[in-house]
Amino acid sequence: MMDTRLSLALDAGHIALPEVGDIAVFGASGQSLTGLPAERVKLVCDDVIAARAYAAQGYDVSTEAPEAAALGLVFVPRGRIEGRVMFARAAALAQGKLAQGRIVVDGLKTDGVDSHFKELRKRGDCSAAYSKAHGKVFACDVTADALADWAALGEGGENQDGFFTVPGVFSAEKADEGSRLLVAALPEKLGKQVADLGGGWGYLSRHILAHDEVEELHLVEASHAALKCAEHNLQDTRVQFHWDDATRWEPKANFDTVVMNPPFHIGRKGVPELGQQFIQNAARMLKGMGNLYMVANRHLPYEEVLGAQFKVVKEFGGNSRFKLLHASKPARKR
């Protein structure tokens, strides 16, 4: 198997694993776990796609952290606050009956590992960092109390729009501009059965539920944390929540309308194909006269795939940064 920054640090003796006990892993999404004893790894995974991929490799995967662990390993996420929350949770797990818990941190410079290293050194006893492949790996012995303020950040709270969110979910502070444009332009009639693909913490869905005609709304979201926020924000019996991949999810019955603001990044990398896959699956789940309403950044190449999947496609609003697209009558392949 290919060596990684973590496996090289372990082989070189810069980082040592405990001889016994579980290793709780936070923030893994696509990373190789080479060098870790697979039978002792407890993966705490928020993303359903990553969770399924690791489970298929035989790892023990859960959305919840174990009660205790001998070591907490954190792969640094993009968000600074989200990373701090992970460090605090990892330290608390690893502490157990010890005076302090050991955590191991692995991250890229572009994701802020240098600043995390600097901050953790102020709060605990950190090893020298092992630098490789534009990133760092280091260990840190730190008490849960020393990171208590970071742990509190993970409790979440009300954002600028009055919705409950937690660090790490998309646009946690407030709804993004594209979603605001979309809800303002939605038609009065959406039909009885509606789906919100990639629904996040529930901003679009709450506005969809304001349409009295809607009898059933399915919110599909890959982030478990975002989905739990949506459940908190949408306490309406018409809503069904699905922790699933919106590009592959298959409903039991077709919908009158699909509404969505699809993602187009995986990490920092732009992946327009992701939004295209959202469109293709939306077409599959719509009724013969069904409608898709979506928002996208102006530069994203969605019109061609929309034209291939629907008989009618038009732009129905937007601004210099975003376009609102309406597609209707999915083209069924014989």
Long-range contacts (C-beta under 8 A, 24 or more apart in sequence): 1-32, 1-34, 2-32, 2-34, 3-34, 4-31, 4-32, 4-34, 4-35, 5-106, 5-130, 5-132, 5-133, 5-135, 5-136, 5-137, 6-34, 6-35, 6-36, 6-104, 6-106, 6-137, 7-32, 7-34, 7-35, 8-130, 8-132, 9-130, 9-132, 9-137, 10-35, 11-35, 12-130, 14-127, 14-128, 14-130, 14-137, 15-104, 15-127, 15-130, 15-137, 15-138, 15-139, 16-139, 17-71, 18-70, 18-71, 18-102, 20-70, 21-69, 21-70, 21-71, 22-66, 22-68, 22-69, 22-70, 22-71, 23-69, 23-70, 23-71, 23-72, 23-73, 24-65, 24-66, 24-69, 24-71, 24-72, 24-73, 24-90, 24-93, 24-94, 25-73, 25-74, 25-75, 26-65, 26-72, 26-73, 26-74, 26-75, 26-86, 26-89, 26-90, 27-74, 27-75, 27-76, 27-77, 27-83, 27-86, 28-54, 28-75, 29-75, 29-267, 30-267, 31-75, 31-106, 33-59, 36-73, 42-66, 42-69, 46-168, 46-223, 46-224, 46-225, 47-222, 47-223, 47-224, 48-222, 48-223, 48-224, 48-243, 48-244, 48-245, 49-222, 49-245, 52-245, 63-224, 65-89, 65-93, 66-93, 67-93, 68-93, 68-94, 68-96, 69-93, 69-94, 69-96, 70-94, 70-96, 71-102, 71-103, 71-104, 72-101, 72-102, 72-103, 72-104, 73-103, 73-104, 73-105, 73-106, 74-103, 74-104, 74-105, 74-106, 74-107, 75-106, 75-107, 76-105, 76-106, 76-107, 76-108, 76-111, 76-112, 76-113, 76-116, 77-111, 77-168, 78-111, 78-267, 78-268, 79-167, 79-168, 80-112, 80-115, 80-116, 81-153, 81-167, 81-168, 82-167, 82-168, 83-107, 83-111, 83-112, 83-116, 84-116, 84-119, 84-147, 84-150, 84-153, 85-150, 85-151, 85-153, 85-154, 85-167, 85-168, 87-116, 87-120, 87-142, 87-147, 87-150, 88-144, 88-147, 88-148, 88-150, 88-151, 88-153, 88-154, 89-151, 89-154, 91-124, 91-142, 91-143, 91-144, 91-146, 91-147, 92-144, 92-147, 92-151, 95-143, 95-144, 99-143, 100-124, 100-125, 100-141, 100-142, 100-143, 101-141, 101-142, 101-143, 101-144, 102-139, 102-140, 102-141, 103-139, 103-140, 103-142, 104-137, 104-138, 104-139, 104-140, 105-136, 105-137, 105-138, 105-139, 105-140, 106-135, 106-136, 106-137, 107-135, 107-136, 108-134, 108-135, 109-134, 109-135, 109-136, 110-134, 110-268, 111-135, 123-147, 156-229, 161-203, 163-201, 163-202, 163-203, 163-206, 163-229, 163-233, 164-201, 164-229, 164-232, 164-233, 165-201, 165-229, 166-225, 166-228, 166-229, 168-223, 168-225, 169-200, 169-201, 169-223, 169-225, 169-226, 169-229, 170-200, 170-223, 170-226, 170-263, 171-200, 172-201, 175-203, 176-261, 177-321, 177-322, 178-261, 178-295, 178-296, 178-297, 178-321, 178-322, 179-203, 179-204, 179-261, 179-295, 181-295, 181-317, 181-318, 181-319, 181-322, 181-324, 182-259, 182-261, 182-293, 182-294, 182-295, 182-324, 183-207, 185-293, 185-316, 185-317, 185-324, 186-211, 186-259, 186-293, 187-293, 189-213, 190-214, 190-256, 190-257, 190-259, 190-291, 191-255, 191-256, 191-257, 191-290, 191-291, 192-216, 192-256, 193-253, 193-254, 193-255, 193-256, 193-257, 194-218, 194-255, 194-256, 194-257, 194-258, 194-259, 195-219, 195-220, 195-251, 195-255, 195-257, 195-258, 195-259, 195-282, 195-285, 196-220, 196-258, 196-259, 196-260, 197-246, 197-249, 197-258, 197-259, 197-260, 197-262, 197-278, 197-281, 197-282, 198-222, 198-246, 198-260, 198-261, 198-262, 198-263, 198-278, 199-230, 199-260, 200-226, 200-229, 200-230, 201-226, 201-229, 201-230, 201-233, 202-229, 202-230, 202-233, 202-234, 204-259, 204-260, 204-261, 205-230, 205-234, 205-239, 206-233, 206-234, 208-259, 209-234, 209-236, 209-238, 209-239, 214-238, 216-240, 218-242, 218-251, 218-255, 220-244, 220-246, 220-249, 221-246, 222-246, 246-278, 246-281, 247-274, 247-277, 247-278, 247-280, 247-281, 248-281, 249-281, 249-285, 250-284, 250-285, 251-285, 254-285, 254-286, 254-287, 254-290, 255-285, 255-286, 255-287, 255-290, 256-286, 256-287, 256-290, 256-291, 257-286, 257-290, 257-291, 257-292, 257-293, 258-282, 258-285, 258-286, 258-290, 258-291, 258-292, 258-293, 258-294, 259-292, 259-293, 259-294, 260-292, 260-293, 260-294, 261-294, 261-295, 261-296, 262-294, 262-296, 264-296, 264-297, 264-300, 272-300, 272-301, 272-302, 275-300, 275-302, 276-301, 276-302, 276-305, 279-305, 279-306, 279-309, 279-327, 280-305, 280-309, 282-309, 283-309, 283-310, 283-327, 283-330, 283-331, 284-330, 286-330, 288-329, 288-330, 288-332, 289-328, 289-329, 290-328, 290-329, 290-330, 291-326, 291-327, 291-328, 292-325, 292-326, 292-327, 292-328, 293-324, 293-325, 293-326, 294-324, 294-325, 294-327, 295-322, 295-323, 295-324, 295-325, 296-322, 296-323, 296-325, 297-321, 297-322, 297-323, 298-322, 298-323
